[in-house]
Amino acid sequence: MELFEREEQIYSEAANCMDLIESGGEFDICQYYLLIKEYGNLIQQVKNFTKISDMADLDKWKLDLIDKMNYDALTGIHNKHYMETTLQRIINWLSRSGGRLSVLIIDIDSFKGYNSEYSCGFGDTCLTGAANALKGCLKRADDFCVRYDGDEFIAVLPNTGEEGARMMANRILKCIRSVSVHYETDNLDITMAVSIGAVTGNVRHPQSMEDYLSRALESLNIARREGDRYMYLDLQM
């Protein structure tokens, strides 16, 4: 197989893997990492045989693949893959200085009802609106948000304690409540509401990403059960 043909094949197979990730399908993670490794090797080989004038196209292909890996196609914000490859690095980094880390899980209330009553297209509009509002809440360069799973989003706030986490939860509630989604068929404007689970920890070795996510999910479940807009828990309690 020609060098360029194999590169395009790897690009296509890796993109298919990302589609499976986003749709919740099953895939072979080992095979996926082998594809990425081989793609990197091929890029170097291609550059050795390609004129400088073609470098822009090759770099664009590479950037397109990185975008596919790290960004959610619907909302344009970071995806679960990006968070899983970034959050643990942040934890490792903060553990050296004893910094604090806050993680918030944001869930759109009644989202399944939106899909069933108004259509999946309307639900997609809700997701995009929520993602844009959430992204607008994060002002610091180190903070980031991701679309985590369906109608769930996560905000990661390095060097942020309890007060900052509570302030951010209230800011997100206010921002998303301000989003009005128009349903043209019935000429309705729907205002979204969300539930939020927040957690803060003093970062220590050997804490893991799962420690923060499971505690934040516990906090979210309490908020849902008790009907509060958000619930805060400390990681160490």
C-alpha positions in Angstrom: 0.0 0.0 0.0 1.3 3.5 -0.9 2.5 5.7 1.9 -0.2 8.3 1.4 -3.0 5.7 1.0 -2.1 4.2 4.4 -2.0 7.6 6.0 -5.5 8.4 4.8 -6.7 4.9 5.9 -5.4 5.5 9.4 -7.0 8.9 9.5 -10.4 7.3 8.5 -10.1 4.5 11.0 -9.2 6.8 13.9 -12.0 9.1 13.0 -14.4 6.2 13.0 -13.1 5.3 16.5 -13.9 8.8 17.7 -17.5 8.5 16.2 -17.9 5.3 18.2 -16.7 7.1 21.4 -19.2 10.0 20.9 -22.1 7.6 20.2 -21.3 5.3 23.2 -20.3 2.4 20.9 -17.7 -0.3 21.7 -14.2 -0.1 20.2 -10.8 -1.6 20.8 -8.8 1.1 22.7 -5.5 -0.8 22.2 -6.1 -0.8 18.4 -6.9 2.9 18.6 -3.7 3.8 20.3 -1.7 1.7 17.8 -3.4 3.7 15.0 -2.4 7.0 16.5 1.2 5.8 17.0 1.4 4.5 13.4 -0.1 7.8 12.1 2.7 9.8 13.9 5.3 7.6 12.3 3.8 8.0 8.9 3.6 11.7 9.2 7.4 11.8 9.7 7.9 9.4 6.7 5.7 11.5 4.5 7.6 14.7 5.4 10.8 13.0 4.4 9.4 12.4 0.9 7.2 15.6 0.4 8.2 19.0 -0.9 8.0 21.9 1.5 5.1 23.3 -0.5 3.0 20.4 0.6 3.6 20.8 4.3 0.6 23.0 4.9 -1.8 20.2 3.7 0.0 17.6 5.9 -0.2 19.8 8.9 -3.9 20.5 8.3 -4.6 16.7 8.2 -2.8 16.3 11.5 -4.6 19.2 13.1 -8.0 17.9 11.8 -7.3 14.6 13.5 -6.3 16.3 16.8 -9.6 18.3 16.6 -11.5 15.1 16.0 -9.9 13.5 19.0 -10.3 16.4 21.5 -13.4 18.3 20.5 -17.1 17.4 20.5 -18.5 17.6 17.0 -21.9 19.0 18.1 -21.1 21.7 20.7 -17.5 22.6 19.7 -16.2 22.3 23.3 -13.7 19.7 24.5 -14.9 16.1 24.7 -14.6 13.2 27.2 -11.3 12.0 25.5 -9.7 15.4 26.1 -10.7 15.5 29.8 -9.5 11.9 30.4 -6.1 12.8 28.9 -5.8 16.2 30.6 -7.4 15.9 34.1 -5.0 13.3 35.5 -2.1 15.4 34.3 -3.5 18.4 36.2 -3.9 16.3 39.3 -0.3 15.1 39.1 0.9 18.7 38.6 -1.1 20.1 41.5 -0.1 17.3 43.8 3.5 18.6 43.7 2.5 22.0 45.1 -0.5 20.9 47.3 -2.8 23.0 45.2 -6.6 22.7 45.2 -8.8 21.4 42.4 -12.6 21.8 41.9 -14.6 19.7 39.5 -18.3 20.4 38.6 -20.7 18.0 36.8 -23.6 19.9 35.1 -26.7 18.0 34.0 -29.5 19.5 32.0 -32.8 18.9 33.8 -35.6 17.0 31.8 -33.4 16.6 28.7 -34.9 13.3 27.7 -38.3 15.1 27.8 -37.0 17.7 25.4 -36.0 15.1 22.9 -39.2 13.1 23.1 -41.6 16.1 23.1 -39.8 18.5 20.8 -37.4 16.4 18.7 -33.8 15.4 18.8 -32.9 18.5 16.8 -34.3 20.7 19.5 -32.3 18.7 22.1 -29.2 19.3 20.1 -29.9 23.1 20.1 -30.3 22.9 23.9 -26.9 21.1 24.2 -25.2 23.7 22.0 -26.8 26.6 24.0 -25.8 25.1 27.3 -22.2 24.5 26.1 -21.8 28.1 24.9 -23.1 29.4 28.2 -20.8 27.1 30.2 -17.8 28.1 28.1 -18.6 31.8 28.6 -18.6 31.3 32.4 -14.9 30.2 32.4 -12.7 33.2 32.4 -9.3 31.8 33.4 -6.9 30.2 31.0 -6.4 27.0 33.0 -10.2 26.3 33.4 -11.9 24.2 30.8 -15.2 22.5 30.2 -16.2 19.3 28.3 -19.2 17.6 27.0 -18.9 14.4 29.1 -21.8 12.1 28.3 -25.0 13.0 26.5 -26.5 15.9 28.4 -23.8 16.0 31.1 -21.0 18.6 31.1 -17.9 18.9 33.3 -16.0 22.0 34.4 -12.5 21.6 35.6 -11.1 24.4 37.8 -7.5 24.1 38.8 -6.3 26.1 41.9 -9.9 26.7 43.0 -11.2 26.1 46.5 -14.7 25.7 47.9 -15.6 29.4 47.7 -14.6 29.5 44.0 -16.5 26.3 43.3 -19.7 27.6 44.8 -19.3 30.9 43.0 -18.8 29.1 39.7 -21.9 26.8 40.3 -24.1 29.9 40.9 -22.6 31.6 37.8 -23.3 28.6 35.6 -26.9 28.3 37.0 -27.5 32.0 36.1 -25.9 31.8 32.7 -27.7 28.7 31.5 -31.1 30.0 32.9 -30.5 33.0 30.6 -30.5 30.7 27.5 -33.8 30.6 25.8 -34.3 28.0 23.1 -37.0 28.6 20.5 -39.2 25.8 19.3 -40.6 27.1 16.1 -43.3 24.5 15.5 -45.3 25.6 18.6 -43.7 29.1 18.8 -42.4 28.4 22.2 -39.3 29.7 24.0 -37.9 27.1 26.4 -35.7 28.1 29.3 -33.3 25.5 30.5 -32.4 24.5 34.0 -29.5 22.4 35.3 -28.4 20.5 38.3 -24.8 20.7 39.4 -22.6 18.5 41.6 -19.4 20.2 42.8 -16.4 18.8 44.6 -13.1 20.4 45.8 -10.0 18.6 47.1 -6.6 19.4 48.4 -4.6 17.5 45.7 -2.4 14.8 47.0 -0.5 11.8 45.6 -1.9 9.3 44.6 -5.3 10.9 43.9 -6.9 10.0 40.6 -9.3 11.5 38.1 -11.9 8.9 39.3 -11.7 10.2 42.8 -13.0 13.6 41.8 -15.5 12.4 39.2 -17.1 9.8 41.5 -17.4 12.4 44.3 -18.8 15.0 42.0 -21.3 12.5 40.7 -22.3 11.7 44.3 -22.9 15.4 44.8 -25.0 15.7 41.6 -27.2 12.8 42.7 -27.9 14.5 46.0 -28.8 17.7 44.2 -31.2 15.8 42.0 -32.7 13.8 44.9 -33.2 16.9 47.1 -34.3 19.2 44.4 -31.5 21.7 44.9 -29.9 23.5 42.0 -26.4 22.5 43.1 -24.8 20.5 45.9 -21.2 20.9 47.1 -19.1 18.1 48.8 -15.5 18.1 49.9 -13.4 15.4 48.4 -11.9 14.4 51.8 -15.1 14.0 53.7 
